């Protein structure tokens, strides 16, 4: 089935913007090169594929859906009281109402046993936080989940290795000794998203090296520069 002009234009624009990102172009540079508004470039940059823009956003996941597997398991264990189930998932971080829990379990009432639900995929921000946190700062569950994610994805495992290798340069100010080797290791790995970062570092490598080596910090003037 032939695509509409709008769909073709969307695919072309998405391809161009992501090609520029792969070259290491910044968001502002892309806006200037293509003559597009900031919001337009951001929309295309955040879309992994053109189909997301053509077909519309995916159906949103309700907050309670992230606890669906747990609620099904507890239901099968004989816990059918919505108030108790609400208290249990609230202790795990759920912020919704008891009414939402009642609505979720209402279709389960005719059954003593229901099918187990697969655990929901972790949120991107949660995976990012676990990747960038010091291992000692992760809970046992978080460390286990991160290990399982790395076992399932070799790409994520390699990304985690590079992130872990970069962190000591920030904490120990050892950029002068290790940054070049780190950049080379990343550039020889098949991780296009991380290559965008290394290209940005290469463009101003001296400044980045100094930032990862020298003890100076702009922290003292943060928030005060606008007063000048």
Residue pairs with C-beta under 8 A, 6 or more apart in sequence:
3 11
7 54
10 50
10 53
10 54
11 50
11 54
13 34
13 44
14 44
14 47
14 49
14 50
14 53
15 50
16 34
17 30
17 34
17 41
17 44
17 45
18 44
18 45
20 29
20 30
20 33
20 34
21 30
21 45
21 196
22 192
22 195
22 196
23 199
24 196
24 199
24 200
24 202
24 203
25 33
26 200
27 38
27 41
27 42
27 45
30 36
30 41
30 45
31 37
31 38
31 41
34 41
43 53
44 53
47 53
52 58
61 120
62 100
63 94
63 95
63 96
63 100
64 71
64 89
64 94
64 96
64 100
64 101
64 104
65 120
66 94
66 120
67 89
67 92
67 94
68 104
68 117
68 120
69 116
69 117
69 118
69 119
69 120
70 88
70 89
70 92
71 85
71 89
71 101
71 104
71 105
72 108
72 114
72 115
72 116
72 117
73 116
74 85
74 88
75 85
75 105
75 108
75 114
76 112
76 113
76 114
76 116
79 85
79 88
80 105
80 108
80 109
82 98
82 101
82 102
82 105
83 98
83 101
85 101
85 105
86 94
86 97
86 98
86 101
89 101
108 114
122 145
122 149
127 146
127 149
127 156
130 138
130 142
130 143
130 145
130 146
131 146
131 159
131 160
131 163
132 163
132 167
134 167
135 143
138 146
146 160
149 156
150 156
150 157
150 160
151 157
155 191
158 189
158 191
159 191
159 194
162 182
162 185
162 186
162 189
162 191
162 194
165 178
165 182
165 185
166 182
168 174
168 178
169 175
169 178
169 179
169 182
169 212
170 212
173 212
173 213
173 214
173 215
174 212
174 213
175 208
175 209
175 210
175 211
175 212
175 213
176 209
176 212
176 213
179 201
179 205
179 208
179 209
179 212
183 198
183 201
183 202
183 205
186 194
186 195
186 197
186 198
187 195
187 198
201 208
